[in-house]
Amino acid sequence: MKRAIRSNDAPAPIGPYSQAVQVGSLVFVSGQVPFDPATGEMVEGDIKVLTKRCMDSVIAILEAAELTASHIIKTQIYLADMGDFQAMNEVYGSYFTEGIPPARAAVQPARLPKDARIEIEVIASTET
C-alpha cells in the first residue's frame, strides 16, 4: 500500500507531488530545494546555508514517517555548480556521523526548479 508523508516543517510541494511516499519499507523523499517552510521563499546564503535548509527539510519529512537520517539508504544531490561540492559535502556529512552513510550520487544539471543552487532527494528504509 502506498501512503503520502507530510511535514509542516518542510516546504509545501510546488506542484502535483507528495513530499514523500512510503511503499512497504521504503520512503521516497521528493527533491528538496532550500525553501523556508514558513514563507515558501528561497532562503538566502552560501551553499552551506542552502544545503542545511535542504537537509533539515529532508529530516523533517523523515521524522513525519518516524525515521531519522540513519534510515537513509540513497541520496541524490543536484548542484547548479560543482564548484560548491566541497562546501556542500561538509554540511551534508554532518548529518551522517554514526553508522553507515548512504549511497550517493551528485550531479550538475542544466537547471534546477526556481533556479535553486541545490536540490536533495533521498530514499530511506524502515529496515535499517
C-alpha positions as CSV (number, residue, x, y, z in Angstrom):
1,M,0.0,0.0,0.0
2,K,1.2,3.5,-0.8
3,R,0.9,6.4,1.6
4,A,1.8,10.0,1.5
5,I,4.1,11.5,4.1
6,R,3.7,15.2,5.0
7,S,5.5,17.6,7.4
8,N,4.7,21.2,8.2
9,D,8.4,21.7,8.9
10,A,9.3,21.2,5.3
11,P,8.2,23.3,2.3
12,A,4.9,22.5,0.8
13,P,5.1,20.9,-2.7
14,I,5.1,23.4,-5.6
15,G,3.5,21.0,-8.0
16,P,1.4,17.8,-8.2
17,Y,3.6,15.6,-6.0
18,S,4.0,14.5,-2.4
19,Q,6.8,15.5,0.0
20,A,7.4,11.8,0.3
21,V,5.7,8.5,-0.4
22,Q,6.1,5.3,1.5
23,V,5.6,1.9,-0.1
24,G,6.3,-1.0,2.1
25,S,9.6,-0.5,3.9
26,L,10.8,2.3,1.5
27,V,10.3,6.0,1.8
28,F,10.9,8.1,-1.3
29,V,11.5,11.8,-0.3
30,S,11.0,14.2,-3.2
31,G,13.8,16.6,-4.1
32,Q,14.0,19.4,-1.5
33,V,15.2,22.8,-2.6
34,P,16.2,25.4,0.0
35,F,12.7,26.9,0.6
36,D,11.8,28.3,4.1
37,P,8.8,26.2,5.1
38,A,7.2,29.1,6.9
39,T,7.3,31.5,4.0
40,G,7.7,29.3,0.9
41,E,10.5,31.6,-0.3
42,M,14.0,30.5,-1.2
43,V,16.4,31.1,1.7
44,E,19.5,33.2,1.0
45,G,23.1,32.4,1.8
46,D,26.0,30.4,0.7
47,I,25.9,26.8,-0.3
48,K,26.4,25.7,3.3
49,V,23.3,27.5,4.4
50,L,21.3,26.2,1.4
51,T,22.5,22.6,2.0
52,K,21.5,22.8,5.6
53,R,18.0,24.0,4.7
54,C,17.6,21.2,2.2
55,M,18.8,18.6,4.7
56,D,16.6,20.0,7.5
57,S,13.6,19.6,5.2
58,V,14.6,16.0,4.4
59,I,15.0,15.2,8.1
60,A,11.6,16.8,8.9
61,I,9.9,14.7,6.3
62,L,11.6,11.6,7.6
63,E,10.6,12.4,11.1
64,A,6.9,12.6,10.0
65,A,7.4,9.0,8.9
66,E,9.1,8.2,12.3
67,L,12.5,7.8,10.7
68,T,15.9,9.6,11.0
69,A,18.9,10.3,8.9
70,S,20.2,6.8,9.8
71,H,17.4,5.3,7.8
72,I,18.6,7.0,4.5
73,I,20.0,4.4,2.1
74,K,20.4,6.5,-1.1
75,T,20.8,10.2,-1.7
76,Q,20.8,12.1,-5.0
77,I,22.2,15.7,-4.9
78,Y,21.8,18.2,-7.7
79,L,24.2,21.1,-7.7
80,A,23.9,24.1,-10.0
81,D,27.7,24.5,-9.7
82,M,30.0,21.6,-9.0
83,G,32.4,24.2,-7.5
84,D,30.1,24.0,-4.5
85,F,30.7,20.3,-4.0
86,Q,33.3,20.5,-1.2
87,A,31.3,23.1,0.9
88,M,28.1,21.2,0.4
89,N,29.8,17.9,1.4
90,E,31.0,19.4,4.7
91,V,27.4,20.2,5.7
92,Y,25.9,17.1,4.2
93,G,28.4,14.9,6.0
94,S,27.4,16.3,9.4
95,Y,24.1,14.6,9.1
96,F,25.7,11.1,8.9
97,T,28.1,10.9,11.8
98,E,27.0,7.5,13.1
99,G,26.6,4.2,11.3
100,I,26.9,3.5,7.6
101,P,26.5,6.6,5.4
102,P,24.0,6.2,2.5
103,A,25.0,5.5,-1.1
104,R,25.1,8.8,-3.0
105,A,25.3,10.5,-6.4
106,A,25.9,14.2,-7.1
107,V,25.4,15.8,-10.5
108,Q,25.3,19.2,-12.1
109,P,22.1,19.5,-14.1
110,A,21.5,22.3,-16.6
111,R,19.0,24.0,-14.3
112,L,17.1,23.3,-11.1
113,P,13.5,24.3,-10.1
114,K,13.1,28.0,-9.3
115,D,16.8,28.4,-10.2
116,A,17.8,26.8,-6.9
117,R,21.6,26.2,-6.4
118,I,20.9,22.8,-4.8
119,E,18.3,20.1,-4.6
120,I,18.5,16.9,-2.4
121,E,16.3,13.8,-2.7
122,V,16.6,10.6,-0.6
123,I,15.3,7.1,-0.3
124,A,15.0,5.7,3.2
125,S,14.2,2.3,4.6
126,T,12.4,1.3,7.8
127,E,14.6,-1.8,7.8
128,T,17.9,-0.2,8.7
